[in-house]
Amino acid sequence: MTVASTGLGSVLSSDTVNAQENAEFKASSHLFGKEKRVASLNFTPIQPSKEDEVILPKGYKYDVIAAYGDVINNKGEKFGFNNDFTMYLPINGSNRHGLLWVNHEYSSEVFVSGPKKNGAFSQEQIKKILEVQGGSIIEIERDSEGVWKMNTDSKYARRIDGFTPFELRGPARGSEAVNGAKMAQGTFANCSGGRTPWNTVLSCEENFEETAADAGLDDTHYGWVVEIDPFDPNFQPRKHTALGRFNHENAAVGTTKDGRLVVYMGDDKKDAGVYKYISKDKYVESRGKENSKLLEEGTLYVADMKQGRWLPLTIEEVRKAADGNAELLEKFQTQADVCVHTHEAAMLIGGTPTDRPEDVEISPFDRSIFIAHTNNDRHGNIHGHVTRFIEKDNDLGSLEFHFEIFAAGGPQSGFSAPDNLSFDSDANLWTVTDISSGSLNKNVFTPFANNGVFVIPTVGEHAGEAYQFASAPVEAEMTGPWFTPDETTLFLSVQHPGEMTEDFHHPTSMWPHRAGDNMPRPAVIAITGFKYEF
């Protein structure tokens, strides 16, 4: 790192002011017009750490808001396991009081269900596995001493899990491709997500296959982008089949220059494509949650990076590409078939296989698209990189683009395996890292120590340089970075501390080191210490 002991706020201020003044697009998918006022790079970068603790720069602290097993409401429902994506929704516009949506991605045989017996889980074990995944809605508030706490008397707090009824929407609803289903049982494998302009949550089902198989559920009902309204329990949770079925990481929402809705998505597996969806109709703010219908009718595209084009995933294009292949023509007969078997259809029509495209975010300053390509050891891309797409005419509705490698992982940059992304109002890209627990502090990953949080300026002389802001506990990764609208608090999940534990009684981590805990607990934290600049 080239500026390891310098606070960066003053270094970047003039460039970021110019970037904001010249920006055509004022809000990314998760800002939606909020005027943000706190600079986020006034810190001295930390060094890599192997400690079993969340390490932050001097002047910053964290509060554990909720951890696995904590009761979240008067019904006695409990916070789920392996929390991931977070999204803060203000109550009455407050930066100190709101709801927090938190994804729960997967379970654990050691800490939750116990091992299989005779190659299968019992019904009681399956119940536990399904209950700890999905999502939590919790009400949180920052008290007079500046500490974030959960309000367990909340009228909003509730769990969405593997038993919650979901409605299938879009082309696959009721089709043979999903075995005639119009409803589906639950959501699980919830990785990252996104926010709609009408203030609902998009939560993304990623590695769903194992849980679906263990629970004996129809796997065509999983692998979707799901929508929930944290404030309204009467809003029917839904799965949007028009957005395709694959190993979804996240969903970044924006609008085209002519007002249609756009959703960018990554497929988190090796040799998988980058996608975007464009709605048929335009977003109309006054329609509120009725705009959810925009996610039911539109066109899904996959990126052809060699040609710099977005290829339409329509049944006509897929059947044209399958011409002469009787097996594929049998498989792809309707648009529902394309939606259910999206990855295969995308590769068939010429989509580019890439290196685990995880989070995708829209820059709030120039509408370029940032993609965390985490890594792909099949092709020697061990440390991953961040790719930047530039749409033609800076229009998210364009079907042509150029791209660049914005930042490459490796010892020269200080980070490896970029995962979730988020922007602040100074045009800085925040990224967390996802080195697998079995690789941490070994071989070529030794220089990075534990996983962490890094800040990468996207403008100015330090553009593309990474500065470490946080370090995770042992065998954990930090996920789901999300700021309050005024950027005085950063929410993060600390996922799977002690993941390599084999014996419950001898865990490799004990984070968050709470009195009375007998195991490590995934938790969501609130980081404070960000200072106002006037």
Secondary structure as UniProt FT lines:
FT   TURN            2..5
FT   HELIX           9..22
FT   TURN            29..33
FT   TURN            58..59
FT   STRAND          61..67
FT   TURN            68..69
FT   TURN            74..75
FT   STRAND          83..90
FT   TURN            92..93
FT   STRAND          97..104
FT   HELIX           109..113
FT   TURN            118..119
FT   HELIX           123..131
FT   STRAND          134..142
FT   TURN            144..145
FT   STRAND          148..150
FT   TURN            152..153
FT   STRAND          158..160
FT   TURN            162..163
FT   STRAND          165..169
FT   TURN            171..174
FT   HELIX           176..178
FT   TURN            179..180
FT   STRAND          183..185
FT   STRAND          190..195
FT   TURN            197..198
FT   STRAND          201..205
FT   HELIX           209..215
FT   HELIX           219..221
FT   STRAND          225..228
FT   TURN            230..231
FT   TURN            233..234
FT   STRAND          238..240
FT   HELIX           241..243
FT   STRAND          248..255
FT   TURN            257..258
FT   STRAND          260..267
FT   STRAND          270..272
FT   STRAND          274..282
FT   HELIX           285..295
FT   STRAND          298..304
FT   TURN            305..308
FT   STRAND          309..312
FT   HELIX           315..321
FT   TURN            322..324
FT   HELIX           326..331
FT   HELIX           335..340
FT   HELIX           342..348
FT   TURN            349..350
FT   STRAND          354..355
FT   STRAND          357..362
FT   TURN            364..366
FT   STRAND          369..373
FT   HELIX           377..379
FT   STRAND          385..391
FT   HELIX           392..394
FT   TURN            396..397
FT   STRAND          400..408
FT   TURN            411..414
FT   STRAND          418..423
FT   TURN            425..426
FT   STRAND          428..433
FT   TURN            437..441
FT   HELIX           443..448
FT   STRAND          452..457
FT   TURN            461..464
FT   STRAND          467..471
FT   TURN            474..475
FT   STRAND          477..483
FT   TURN            485..486
FT   STRAND          489..495
FT   TURN            497..500
FT   TURN            504..505
FT   TURN            511..512
FT   TURN            515..516
FT   STRAND          523..528
//
